Amino acid sequence: MSGNDTNTSRAPTRREYVKYGGAVVGGSLLAGCASQSDSGSTPESTSTPTDEKSYTATMPPVGELTLDEPPSSWVGGLGFTADVLTALGQADGAVGMADPRFWYQGFYDFLDGVMVPAKEDLAQFTTEERDTDLEVLYELDPDLMAVDPNPIIAIYGLDKGEAEEVRENVAPWFGNESRRKRFDGWTYWPVGEPYPYLSLSEYIPKYAALFGEEERGDALLDLYEPFIEDVRSRVPPESERRSLALVNGRYNPENRDGWVIYNPKSEVEKTWGKKQYRDLNVVDAFEGAYSGQSSVKVDFEGLLEYDPDVIIFNFGLTYRDFQGENLIQRQREVLQDHPVGSEVTAVQNDDLYVGGTPYQGPIINMFQTEMAAKQLYPDEFGSYPGYGQISESEQLFDRQRLADIINGDS
């Protein structure tokens, strides 16, 4: 890999300015000025500016990061930080992701003027064999690795020495993986011990500070948090809530060994992968069936035994068009055409719905919370018309206000 020569004395590059922050680069500049002073330069040349702005934020596990200017390019993970940074007006800085295919972009079509890079234009720095391609990262040369390094270490074969190499030679890491409870075998680089989870709302000011977008971050929270609180306050009493089965949108007894049913109630309160179901305080039809796991497999008879009122297909947005096939429609047909599956209450009442992606930042989460609220509690929130644009009178949050914030028109 090229670009790592450190044997010659030279001025700091822009990459080092962004990567290392004011303290380190400032020290380098001072050393240079001192040398010039010793060789006869005027005393004024040794003075250092004290009013230059820096951009500082702290994110466990990587700690505090200070930059001399906002990152102009960044690499993300599987869609979460991409959505957060899109909300902060930084979508055009995306150059690569761990896997761009998992960044769901359909909701941006409902926001006037909001543009994001096409997924096929973003480089993927992981391989189909679940390895990390360091050469891709060096070629991309981003200003920021907007991702927690630990899932890349634990899942995509990056070792800790390589994580340090990326930090030193490519860009600093800045992310915290809190989609779900961290699995056994999770790594804790660079702190060496478990680090806290972060809620979705806690991410926004951290990235806003690093990108110099505090005003936009505040405006986003001022829209997002009251919306979530309003939805929470309107959830019907438990006796009036329909029971939910959160079912994998791809697998069934015909192509795997059963229906995969997910626990919609995250064990860790701050996780954001299934946040909408926690905020909607769902009644889980399979409560008590998971034996400490995050999911359970059942056959048709098992599904009928628990008999959910509503079935929502997890990852449904992704599986509506997956490798040229609508897998959600296929799931519906498998249930409707089976003598036992067709007896399930949700099937009989046609309460079979597309579910969201777990890789949801604030934009995606607002749309998916609205979607699930209408699917589960239509008497309170209005009926769900199917995926697509919802008439303005039936919307639960202000699309134009959100678009204005993203576009910097607030």
C-alpha positions in Angstrom: 0.0 0.0 0.0 1.3 3.4 -0.9 1.3 6.8 0.7 2.9 5.9 4.0 6.4 7.5 3.7 7.3 9.2 7.0 11.1 9.4 6.6 11.3 12.9 5.1 10.6 16.3 6.7 7.6 18.0 5.0 4.8 20.4 5.7 1.5 18.9 7.1 -0.9 17.9 4.3 -4.6 18.7 4.4 -5.2 15.1 5.3 -3.1 15.4 8.4 -4.9 18.7 9.3 -8.2 17.0 9.2 -7.1 13.7 10.7 -4.9 14.7 13.6 -6.6 17.9 14.8 -5.3 21.2 16.0 -3.2 20.1 18.9 -0.9 17.7 16.9 -0.7 19.8 13.7 -0.3 23.0 15.7 2.7 21.5 17.4 4.2 20.6 14.0 3.7 24.2 12.8 5.2 25.6 16.0 8.3 23.5 15.6 8.7 24.8 12.0 8.3 28.4 13.1 10.8 27.9 15.9 13.4 26.7 13.4 12.8 29.7 11.2 13.2 32.0 14.2 16.5 30.5 15.0 17.7 31.2 11.5 16.9 34.9 11.7 13.2 35.2 11.1 11.3 38.0 12.9 9.6 37.4 16.3 6.1 37.8 14.7 6.6 34.6 12.7 6.5 32.6 15.9 3.1 33.7 17.0 0.2 31.3 16.7 -3.5 32.1 16.1 -5.7 31.6 19.0 -9.1 32.2 17.4 -9.1 29.4 14.8 -12.1 27.2 15.1 -11.8 23.5 15.7 -14.3 20.7 15.7 -14.4 18.4 18.7 -16.7 15.6 19.6 -16.4 12.5 21.8 -17.8 9.1 20.9 -17.2 5.8 22.8 -15.2 3.7 22.2 -12.9 5.9 20.1 -12.9 8.8 22.5 -12.4 12.5 21.8 -11.6 13.6 18.2 -10.6 17.2 17.3 -10.4 18.3 13.7 -9.3 21.6 12.2 -12.0 21.6 9.6 -15.1 19.5 9.0 -14.7 16.2 7.1 -15.4 16.7 3.4 -15.5 13.0 2.7 -16.5 10.0 4.9 -17.0 6.3 4.9 -20.0 4.7 6.6 -21.1 1.3 7.7 -24.5 -0.3 6.8 -26.8 2.7 6.5 -27.2 4.1 10.0 -24.5 6.8 10.1 -25.3 7.5 6.4 -28.8 8.5 7.4 -27.6 10.5 10.4 -25.2 12.4 8.2 -27.8 12.9 5.5 -30.0 14.5 8.1 -27.2 16.9 8.9 -26.8 17.9 5.3 -23.6 15.8 4.7 -24.8 13.2 2.2 -22.6 14.5 -0.6 -19.5 13.6 1.4 -20.2 9.8 1.2 -17.5 8.0 -0.7 -17.9 4.4 0.6 -19.5 2.1 3.1 -19.0 -1.3 4.6 -21.9 -2.4 2.4 -23.9 0.3 0.6 -26.7 -2.2 -0.3 -28.0 -1.9 3.2 -28.5 1.9 3.1 -32.2 2.2 2.4 -32.8 5.4 0.4 -36.5 5.2 -0.6 -37.8 7.6 2.0 -35.6 10.5 0.7 -37.9 10.5 -2.4 -40.6 11.9 -0.2 -38.5 14.9 0.9 -38.3 17.8 -1.5 -34.8 18.7 -2.6 -33.1 16.0 -0.6 -30.4 14.2 -2.7 -28.2 11.4 -1.8 -25.5 9.5 -3.8 -26.6 6.4 -5.6 -25.6 3.3 -3.7 -23.9 1.9 -6.8 -21.7 4.9 -6.9 -20.3 4.2 -3.4 -17.3 1.9 -2.9 -17.8 -1.1 -0.7 -14.8 -1.8 1.5 -15.8 -5.3 2.6 -15.8 -8.4 0.4 -18.4 -11.1 -0.1 -16.1 -13.3 2.0 -16.6 -10.9 4.9 -13.1 -9.5 4.8 -12.0 -5.9 4.9 -10.3 -4.5 1.8 -7.7 -2.1 3.1 -6.6 -1.1 -0.5 -10.1 0.3 -1.1 -9.9 2.4 2.0 -6.5 3.8 1.0 -7.8 4.5 -2.5 -10.8 6.3 -1.1 -8.7 8.3 1.3 -11.6 9.7 3.3 -11.4 12.4 6.0 -13.5 10.3 8.4 -14.3 6.6 9.1 -17.9 7.3 10.3 -18.3 3.8 11.8 -17.5 1.9 14.9 -14.3 -0.2 14.2 -15.4 -3.1 16.4 -18.1 -4.6 14.1 -15.5 -4.4 11.3 -13.1 -6.3 13.5 -15.6 -8.8 14.8 -17.5 -9.4 11.5 -15.3 -8.3 8.6 -11.9 -9.7 9.5 -10.1 -6.5 10.4 -7.5 -7.1 13.1 -6.7 -4.6 15.8 -3.3 -3.7 14.2 -5.1 -2.9 10.9 -7.6 -0.8 12.8 -4.8 1.2 14.2 -3.2 1.4 10.7 -6.4 2.8 9.3 -6.6 5.4 12.1 -3.0 6.5 11.6 -2.7 6.3 7.8 -6.3 6.7 6.4 -8.7 8.5 8.7 -9.9 8.5 12.3 -12.7 6.2 13.4 -15.8 7.8 14.8 -18.8 5.6 15.5 -20.6 3.5 18.0 -22.5 0.3 17.0 -25.7 0.3 19.0 -28.2 -1.4 16.6 -28.8 -4.3 19.0 -27.2 -5.9 22.0 -23.6 -6.7 21.2 -23.0 -10.4 20.6 -20.6 -12.8 22.3 -17.2 -12.3 20.7 -17.6 -8.6 20.3 -14.3 -6.7 20.5 -13.6 -3.6 22.5 -10.9 -1.8 20.5 -9.3 0.5 21.5 -10.6 0.8 25.1 -10.2 -2.9 25.9 -13.5 -3.1 27.9 -17.2 -2.8 27.3 -18.3 0.7 26.3 -21.8 2.3 26.6 -24.5 2.1 24.0 -25.8 5.4 22.5 -29.4 6.3 21.7 -30.3 7.7 18.3 -30.7 11.1 19.7 -27.3 11.0 21.3 -25.6 10.5 18.0 -27.0 13.7 16.4 -25.1 16.3 18.5 -21.9 14.3 18.3 -21.8 14.2 14.5 -23.2 17.8 14.4 -20.3 19.0 16.5 -17.7 17.2 14.4 -19.1 18.6 11.1 -19.8 22.1 12.5 -23.6 21.6 12.1 -24.7 22.3 15.6 -27.6 24.6 14.5 -28.9 22.0 12.1 -28.5 19.3 14.7 -30.5 21.3 17.2 -33.3 21.9 14.7 -33.4 18.2 13.8 -33.8 17.2 17.5 -36.4 19.9 17.9 -38.5 18.2 15.2 -37.6 14.6 16.0 -38.0 14.3 19.7 -41.4 15.9 20.0 -42.6 13.7 17.2 -41.5 10.6 19.0 -43.0 11.8 22.3 -46.3 12.6 20.6 -46.5 9.1 19.1 -45.6 7.5 22.5 -48.3 9.5 24.2 -51.0 8.4 21.8 -50.4 4.6 22.0 -53.7 3.0 23.0 -54.1 1.2 26.4 -52.6 -2.3 26.4 -56.1 -3.9 26.3 -56.6 -2.2 22.9 -53.3 -2.9 21.3 -53.2 -5.7 18.7 -50.6 -8.4 19.1 -47.6 -8.4 16.8 -45.3 -11.0 15.3 -42.2 -9.5 13.8 -41.3 -12.1 11.1 -38.3 -12.2 8.9 -39.3 -11.0 5.4 -37.3 -13.6 3.5 -37.3 -17.0 5.2 -40.2 -19.4 5.6 -40.8 -23.2 6.0 -40.5 -23.7 2.3 -37.0 -22.2 1.9 -35.6 -22.6 5.4 -36.4 -24.6 8.5 -39.3 -22.3 9.7 -40.6 -18.8 10.2 -38.0 -16.6 12.0 -39.8 -14.5 14.6 -37.8 -11.6 16.2 -38.3 -10.2 19.6 -39.4 -6.6 18.9 -38.5 -5.5 22.5 -34.8 -4.8 22.6 -33.0 -6.0 25.7 -30.9 -2.8 25.7 -33.1 0.3 25.9 -30.9 2.6 23.8 -30.5 0.4 20.8 -32.1 1.7 17.6 -32.5 -1.3 15.3 -36.1 -1.9 16.4 -36.7 1.4 18.1 -40.1 2.1 16.5 -41.6 -1.0 18.2 -40.2 0.0 21.6 -41.6 3.5 21.2 -45.0 2.0 20.2 -45.0 -0.3 23.3 -46.1 -3.2 21.2 -47.8 -6.3 22.5 -45.6 -9.2 21.4 -47.5 -12.2 20.4 -44.4 -14.4 21.1 -43.5 -12.9 24.4 -41.9 -15.6 26.6 -41.0 -17.8 23.6 -37.4 -16.6 23.0 -35.5 -18.4 25.8 -33.1 -15.5 26.1 -32.4 -15.3 22.4 -33.3 -12.5 20.0 -35.5 -14.7 17.8 -37.2 -18.1 17.6 -38.1 -20.4 14.7 -41.6 -21.9 14.4 -43.5 -23.9 11.7 -47.0 -23.1 10.5 -48.5 -24.8 13.5 -46.3 -22.8 15.9 -47.3 -19.6 14.2 -51.0 -20.5 14.6 -50.4 -21.4 18.2 -49.3 -17.9 19.1 -51.8 -16.4 16.6 -50.7 -12.8 16.1 -53.2 -10.1 15.2 -50.6 -8.4 13.0 -47.6 -9.7 11.1 -44.9 -7.2 10.1 -42.1 -8.5 7.9 -38.7 -7.3 9.2 -36.4 -5.9 6.6 -39.5 -5.7 4.5 -38.4 -2.5 2.7 -35.3 -4.2 1.5 -37.1 -7.4 0.5 -39.8 -5.6 -1.5 -37.3 -5.7 -4.4 -34.5 -8.1 -3.7 -32.5 -9.4 -6.6 -35.4 -8.7 -8.8 -38.1 -10.4 -6.7 -40.7 -9.1 -4.3 -40.1 -11.5 -1.3 -42.7 -9.8 0.8 -45.4 -10.7 -1.7 -44.0 -14.2 -1.7 -44.3 -14.4 2.1 -47.9 -13.4 1.9 -48.7 -16.1 -0.7 -47.0 -18.8 1.4 -49.2 -17.9 4.3 -52.4 -17.5 2.4 -52.0 -20.7 0.4 -51.3 -22.9 3.3 -54.2 -24.7 5.1 -52.7 -23.9 8.6 -51.1 -20.6 7.8 -54.3 -19.2 6.4 -56.0 -19.7 9.7 -53.7 -17.2 11.5 -55.7 -14.1 12.6 -53.3 -11.7 10.8 -53.6 -13.7 7.6 -57.4 -13.9 7.7 -57.7 -10.2 8.3 -55.0 -9.3 5.8 -52.9 -7.5 8.4 -49.6 -8.5 6.8 -47.3 -5.5 6.4 -44.0 -4.5 5.1 -41.5 -3.7 7.9 -38.6 -1.4 8.2 -34.9 -1.6 8.0 -33.0 -1.8 11.3 -30.3 0.5 9.9 -32.3 3.6 10.7 -31.1 7.1 11.6 -33.5 9.9 12.4 -34.9 10.3 8.9 -35.7 6.6 8.3 -36.8 6.2 11.9 -39.4 9.0 11.6 -40.9 7.4 8.5 -40.8 3.9 10.0 -42.3 5.0 13.3 -45.2 6.5 11.4 -45.5 3.4 9.2 -45.6 1.0 12.2 -48.0 3.3 14.1 -50.5 3.1 11.3 -50.1 -0.6 10.8 -50.6 -1.4 14.5 -53.0 1.2 15.7 -55.1 2.5 12.8 -57.9 3.8 15.0 -55.5 6.2 16.6 -53.0 7.1 13.9 -55.0 6.4 10.7 -54.9 3.4 8.4 -51.8 2.4 6.6 -52.3 2.9 2.8 -49.4 0.7 1.8 -45.9 1.8 1.0 -45.7 5.2 -0.7 -46.5 8.8 -0.2 -49.1 9.5 2.5 -51.5 12.4 2.0 -50.6 15.5 4.0 -53.6 15.3 6.2 -52.6 11.8 7.3 -48.9 12.4 7.9 -47.7 12.3 11.5 -44.7 14.6 11.0 -43.9 17.6 8.8 -42.1 16.5 5.7 -41.3 20.0 4.5 -39.8 21.0 7.8 -37.6 17.9 7.8 -36.5 18.6 4.2 -35.8 22.3 5.1 -33.5 21.2 7.9 -31.6 18.7 5.8 -31.3 21.2 2.9 -30.1 24.0 5.3 -33.2 26.2 4.7 -34.3 26.3 8.3 
